Amino acid sequence: MLAAAFLALANVSPSPPGPCDSPVVGGHAGAPGETSCTGCHGGTANTGPGSLTLTLGDTTLLYSPGETFDATVVMKQAGRDKFGFVGLALKDAGNTTIGTFTIDDMVRTRTFNDGPRKYVSHTPCGADAVPPDSLSWTFHWKAPATNVGNITLYLAGLVANHNHALSGDDTYTLTVHLVPDSTVSGVKDPASASSLRLWPNPASEAVYFALEGANSGQTVHQAEIWSAAGQLVCITDLTENKLTVAGLEAGGYRLFLRDEDGAVIGQANFVKL
């Protein structure tokens, strides 16, 4: 009878896939010194039909000491109902963990350490998309108490086909660069009575601008772009309210607009992706 009981247990089929059955793993954010989800799952990152995005409450991507960023991660892929992500913040100088992750939804998100590095990610129950096709998570990241130079947020996400294997899934990765606001603001700013509106910000190809306030309607003759380190990057004459930034390296910059007499009539920070 005992042997029969063991035989019966051996023939029991595993429970079908269901909610909260996604495993949790260590850090695989695709940062320097570690893999992304492709370290275990097949395929090449960012070749699937879906997407991974990270939106920060401070869209300038300039951080002040102690500033808290509200973050939203969104993953999309039609027909899928299992999604997961992991995030990591590293100081560019030395690639060491920096800042602090905090969460509000402890059912769907978690923070954890893997060696000396600190991460934020989904939980097993936080991987289920009902209805399917997309899933999102929120968390917070607090900047360090001092200016530590440039910081990079690394993010990796997995869209699973829910076959409980390592094949047929899609991996996505992205990086977001944060620049210390105090460094950009450290550039000597000539007095200017107007405000300057820039869009889009961050930008990848070009920024558009509009003068507002006291200098609204004035003609812009020349633009200066200064780096976060306080160095003059370029000077260019302008004939329209558009400035090409495609050739700039990723990071934070300050834009000065001058009139024909060389007076500053507008200035603002922007981020190049």
C-alpha positions, 0 to 999 in steps of 0.5 A: 500500500505504501509503495502504491501511494508513492507511485500515485504521488509520482504520477501526479501532474504539476499544477498548471501555471497560474498567478504568483508563479514567477520566480524571483532572481538576483540582479540582472539589470544589464549594468557593467559587470552583470548580464540582463535577462538574456543571461538565462533566457534565450534571444537578443535584447531589444529585438522583440515586438514589445517595449520597455519605458521608464518615466521619471517625475523630474523629466529634466534628468538633473538631480539635486542632492537628496532629491526623490524621483518618482518612477514608473516602469511600463512594459508592453507586448501584445498577447503576453500576460507575464512581465518582469523588471529589475532596476539598478542605479550606479555612480558612473565613477566606479560603477558603485551602487548609489541612491536609495530605492523605496516602494509603496506597493509591497505586493507587486514590487520589492527592493533587494541586495545582490552582493554590494548592489541594491535593486528594485524589481517586480515580485512573483505576484507583480508579474501577472498582467490582467488583462494581458498586453501590458503591465506597469510598476511604480517606485521611488529613487532618492539621490545621494546627499551630495553631488557624486557626478553622473549617475546611470539608471539601468533597467532590464525587463522580460516578457515571458510566454509562460511556458515555464522554460527559458525559451521563447521570451523577449528581453528589453533593456534601457539606460537613463543618465542623470546629471547633477543639477548643481554642476550645470547651475555652476556655470556663470550665468549672465543676468537674464530677466526672461524665462526660456521654454524648451521642448522636447526635454530630454531631446535626442535630435533637436530642441525647440525654444520660445522666449517668455516673460520680459524678453518675449518677442525678441530676435535670437541671434546666437546660441551657446551650449555649455556642458555640465562641467562648465565648459563651452561646447559650441556657439552657433548662429540661429535663424529659427527657433530650433537647435540641433543637438544630435551631435552632443554626447548624452548628458546635461547642458545649459543653453544661452540665447543671445541677441545681436548685441551679445546680451543673454535674453534666455537660458535654460537647462536641457538633457541630451539622450 
